[in-house]
Amino acid sequence: TDICGPFPMASWNGQQYFITFIDDYFCYRYLYLIHEKSQSLDIFKTYKAEVENQLGKKIKAVKSYRSGEFYGRYDGSGEQRPGPFMRYLQEYDIVPQYAMPGTPSQNSVAERRNRTLKDMVRSMINHSSLPESLWGEALKTAVYILNRVPSKAVAKTPYELWTGKKLSIRHLHVWGYPTKVRPYRPNERKLDSRIVSYYFVEYSERSKGFKFYDPSSRSFV
């Protein structure tokens, strides 16, 4: 796991960081946008509950940097004391594995893949006409794609290994491109315009829907 940020511009919902969790065997990624690093434990609890419930397996170890949010803060004597995240791992018999700060090679998987994510987001925004504040939506889209493309590390795509389902990529779209959309409007009248032009910005992990951006109202549908 690793935390990136703060970003110069906050995301649409005000977050300035993101945290990723990457399974070493499947190479499947989870990503969460966060406002501050202190949210890392609450996010990990959410991740742990979902993963263990879906896979029927317990998390055995967590590899991260030996930083304040993952290990603990320094006290007045200059000694680093175990904090809430570290104590939570101990409570659930999860082995903590730490890379020393300033040594990216020791946490190379998370470091390398987060760098890939940031490069993808930079390219996606630069090749669109959308505001930079949509980097959060671009980031989630990048993770969605990376989970569904082949990797040298595994025989199948991370999505297929993680879910056991057959992969389809027929629904993939170019991020930030305008498209014609018929949004759901329960109070729509017969003569109302049904087709509007929006910009595609995100896939849904929980349904077959998509998220679009309306620049005229600066809102999502």
RODO-2510 file (C-alpha; in nm, 4 decimals, decimal comma):
residues 221
     n   res          X          Y          Z
     1     t     0,0000     0,0000     0,0000
     2     d     0,1063     0,3591    -0,0546
     3     i    -0,0291     0,7131    -0,0256
     4     c     0,0298     0,9810    -0,2894
     5     g    -0,0191     1,3546    -0,2475
     6     p    -0,0923     1,6248    -0,1727
     7     f    -0,1856     1,7289    -0,5252
     8     p    -0,1590     2,0991    -0,6164
     9     m    -0,5279     2,1091    -0,7052
    10     a    -0,7943     1,9356    -0,4991
    11     s    -1,0192     1,6840    -0,6694
    12     w    -1,3816     1,7643    -0,7476
    13     n    -1,4862     1,6584    -0,3962
    14     g    -1,1943     1,8271    -0,2235
    15     q    -0,9553     1,5329    -0,1802
    16     q    -0,5832     1,5949    -0,2230
    17     y    -0,4471     1,2413    -0,1694
    18     f    -0,5097     0,8898    -0,2887
    19     i    -0,4254     0,5566    -0,1285
    20     t    -0,3817     0,2300    -0,3154
    21     f    -0,3852    -0,1338    -0,2075
    22     i    -0,2309    -0,3851    -0,4490
    23     d    -0,2496    -0,7604    -0,4037
    24     d     0,0959    -0,9129    -0,4613
    25     y    -0,0325    -1,2287    -0,6300
    26     f    -0,3264    -1,1082    -0,8407
    27     c    -0,1879    -0,7569    -0,9011
    28     y    -0,5415    -0,6266    -0,8516
    29     r    -0,5648    -0,2647    -0,7387
    30     y    -0,8022    -0,0825    -0,5078
    31     l    -0,7895     0,2976    -0,4976
    32     y    -0,9509     0,5472    -0,2620
    33     l    -0,9443     0,9272    -0,2711
    34     i    -0,8832     1,0799     0,0728
    35     h    -0,8702     1,4279     0,2232
    36     e    -0,5787     1,3594     0,4578
    37     k    -0,3324     1,0835     0,5394
    38     s    -0,4880     1,0190     0,8800
    39     q    -0,7805     0,8499     0,7002
    40     s    -0,5567     0,5567     0,6023
    41     l    -0,6702     0,3276     0,8862
    42     d    -1,0428     0,3811     0,8264
    43     i    -0,9919     0,3178     0,4546
    44     f    -0,7920     0,0020     0,5262
    45     k    -1,0734    -0,1285     0,7472
    46     t    -1,3169    -0,0777     0,4568
    47     y    -1,0781    -0,2484     0,2158
    48     k    -1,0108    -0,5378     0,4541
    49     a    -1,3800    -0,6041     0,5156
    50     e    -1,4667    -0,6108     0,1446
    51     v    -1,1684    -0,8179     0,0315
    52     e    -1,1982    -1,0816     0,3033
    53     n    -1,5714    -1,1104     0,2459
    54     q    -1,5394    -1,1407    -0,1333
    55     l    -1,2445    -1,3812    -0,1406
    56     g    -1,3099    -1,5770     0,1780
    57     k    -0,9461    -1,5299     0,2771
    58     k    -0,7703    -1,3314     0,5467
    59     i    -0,5130    -1,0623     0,4797
    60     k    -0,1838    -1,2031     0,6056
    61     a     0,0587    -0,9117     0,5594
    62     v     0,0649    -0,5441     0,4646
    63     k     0,3704    -0,3810     0,3103
    64     s     0,4073    -0,0042     0,3371
    65     y     0,6532     0,2686     0,4206
    66     r     0,7507     0,3108     0,7848
    67     s     0,5860     0,6507     0,7883
    68     g     0,3681     0,8225     1,0465
    69     e     0,0332     0,7183     0,9006
    70     f     0,1319     0,3494     0,8748
    71     y     0,3680     0,2956     1,1674
    72     g     0,3372     0,5861     1,4095
    73     r     0,4548     0,9358     1,4980
    74     y     0,7769     1,0382     1,6675
    75     d     0,7512     1,1392     2,0316
    76     g     0,9402     1,4132     2,2122
    77     s     1,2483     1,1950     2,2547
    78     g     1,2755     1,1344     1,8798
    79     e     1,1532     0,7728     1,9006
    80     q     0,8860     0,6472     1,6620
    81     r     0,5958     0,5009     1,8579
    82     p     0,3417     0,2504     1,7156
    83     g     0,0261     0,4327     1,6097
    84     p    -0,3353     0,3267     1,5403
    85     f    -0,2598     0,1569     1,2066
    86     m     0,0237    -0,0509     1,3509
    87     r    -0,1804    -0,1493     1,6564
    88     y    -0,4735    -0,2513     1,4361
    89     l    -0,2493    -0,4859     1,2354
    90     q    -0,1208    -0,6399     1,5582
    91     e    -0,4768    -0,6853     1,6864
    92     y    -0,5728    -0,8884     1,3787
    93     d    -0,2429    -1,0798     1,3511
    94     i    -0,1528    -0,9107     1,0217
    95     v     0,2228    -0,9003     0,9669
    96     p     0,3475    -0,5468     0,8924
    97     q     0,6323    -0,5240     0,6421
    98     y     0,7986    -0,1842     0,6239
    99     a     1,0100    -0,0109     0,3624
   100     m     1,2235     0,2678     0,5020
   101     p     1,1285     0,6235     0,3995
   102     g     1,3320     0,7458     0,1036
   103     t     1,3891     0,3929    -0,0329
   104     p     1,1403     0,3449    -0,3214
   105     s     1,3079     0,0187    -0,4239
   106     q     1,1914    -0,1472    -0,0995
   107     n     0,8271    -0,0750    -0,1837
   108     s     0,8809    -0,1006    -0,5573
   109     v     0,5465    -0,2567    -0,6581
   110     a     0,3288     0,0175    -0,5079
   111     e     0,5778     0,2908    -0,5991
   112     r     0,6052     0,1834    -0,9633
   113     r     0,2329     0,1341    -1,0147
   114     n     0,1416     0,4635    -0,8525
   115     r     0,3873     0,6333    -1,0867
   116     t     0,2124     0,4629    -1,3787
   117     l    -0,1229     0,5896    -1,2508
   118     k    -0,0016     0,9480    -1,2271
   119     d     0,1467     0,9324    -1,5790
   120     m    -0,1835     0,7982    -1,7161
   121     v    -0,3870     1,0686    -1,5431
   122     r    -0,1560     1,3426    -1,6687
   123     s    -0,1930     1,2159    -2,0249
   124     m    -0,5721     1,1730    -1,9982
   125     i    -0,6249     1,5291    -1,8759
   126     n    -0,3814     1,6815    -2,1259
   127     h    -0,5628     1,5113    -2,4161
   128     s    -0,9050     1,6323    -2,3075
   129     s    -1,0754     1,9681    -2,2646
   130     l    -1,1876     1,8911    -1,9088
   131     p    -1,0731     2,0760    -1,5941
   132     e    -0,7770     1,9480    -1,3957
   133     s    -0,9997     1,9104    -1,0902
   134     l    -1,1367     1,5916    -1,2508
   135     w    -0,8063     1,4121    -1,1809
   136     g    -0,9902     1,1942    -0,9262
   137     e    -1,2286     1,0599    -1,1909
   138     a    -0,9357     1,0101    -1,4307
   139     l    -0,7456     0,8241    -1,1594
   140     k    -1,0328     0,5837    -1,0908
   141     t    -1,0667     0,5229    -1,4647
   142     a    -0,6945     0,4455    -1,4930
   143     v    -0,7207     0,1874    -1,2131
   144     y    -1,0287     0,0352    -1,3762
   145     i    -0,8351    -0,0081    -1,7013
   146     l    -0,5148    -0,1419    -1,5434
   147     n    -0,7148    -0,4091    -1,3617
   148     r    -0,8423    -0,5247    -1,7006
   149     v    -0,5289    -0,5319    -1,9156
   150     p    -0,2693    -0,8125    -1,9315
   151     s     0,0286    -0,7992    -1,7000
   152     k     0,3707    -0,9622    -1,7306
   153     a     0,3431    -1,0648    -1,3659
   154     v     0,0327    -1,2858    -1,4034
   155     a    -0,1063    -1,5270    -1,6643
   156     k    -0,4478    -1,3597    -1,6919
   157     t    -0,5718    -1,0087    -1,6300
   158     p    -0,5931    -0,9047    -1,2625
   159     y    -0,9716    -0,8730    -1,2994
   160     e    -1,0122    -1,2343    -1,4156
   161     l    -0,7890    -1,3706    -1,1400
   162     w    -0,9547    -1,1593    -0,8715
   163     t    -1,3191    -1,2158    -0,9658
   164     g    -1,3065    -1,5485    -1,1510
   165     k    -1,5220    -1,3886    -1,4224
   166     k    -1,4633    -1,3694    -1,7964
   167     l    -1,3418    -1,0281    -1,9047
   168     s    -1,5172    -0,8065    -2,1584
   169     i    -1,3754    -0,4747    -2,2780
   170     r    -1,6464    -0,3858    -2,5286
   171     h    -1,7802    -0,1176    -2,2962
   172     l    -1,4529     0,0780    -2,2705
   173     h    -1,4555     0,4418    -2,3827
   174     v    -1,1975     0,7157    -2,4332
   175     w    -1,1809     0,9268    -2,1178
   176     g    -1,2903     1,2885    -2,1512
   177     y    -1,4467     1,2527    -2,4954
   178     p    -1,7923     1,3996    -2,5682
   179     t    -2,0713     1,1523    -2,6187
   180     k    -2,4471     1,1557    -2,6654
   181     v    -2,6307     1,0442    -2,3519
   182     r    -2,9903     0,9835    -2,2565
   183     p    -2,9969     1,0450    -1,8798
   184     y    -3,2628     0,8969    -1,6562
   185     r    -3,5243     1,1626    -1,5751
   186     p    -3,8252     1,0298    -1,3831
   187     n    -4,0223     1,3533    -1,4395
   188     e    -3,9380     1,3849    -1,8076
   189     r    -4,2137     1,5214    -2,0306
   190     k    -4,2867     1,3839    -2,3756
   191     l    -4,1481     1,6840    -2,5655
   192     d    -3,8361     1,7297    -2,3520
   193     s    -3,5026     1,6780    -2,5238
   194     r    -3,3942     1,3237    -2,4412
   195     i    -3,0418     1,3193    -2,5875
   196     v    -2,7753     1,5518    -2,4501
   197     s    -2,4010     1,5872    -2,4976
   198     y    -2,1852     1,5049    -2,1965
   199     y    -1,8253     1,3961    -2,1353
   200     f    -1,7412     1,0454    -2,0199
   201     v    -1,5332     1,0526    -1,6994
   202     e    -1,5727     0,7271    -1,5021
   203     y    -1,6869     0,3649    -1,5009
   204     s    -1,9014     0,2180    -1,2267
   205     e    -1,7596    -0,0757    -1,0313
   206     r    -2,0981    -0,1604    -0,8798
   207     s    -2,3220    -0,1463    -1,1884
   208     k    -2,3166    -0,1298    -1,5696
   209     g    -2,3617     0,2469    -1,5684
   210     f    -2,1215     0,5285    -1,6506
   211     k    -2,0444     0,8665    -1,5004
   212     f    -2,0606     1,1739    -1,7241
   213     y    -1,9650     1,5370    -1,6748
   214     d    -2,1875     1,8253    -1,7832
   215     p    -1,9677     2,1373    -1,8311
   216     s    -2,2682     2,3700    -1,8616
   217     s    -2,3874     2,2951    -1,5079
   218     r    -2,0490     2,1712    -1,3805
   219     s    -2,2148     1,8585    -1,2441
   220     f    -2,2199     1,4820    -1,2927
   221     v    -2,4864     1,2460    -1,4212
***
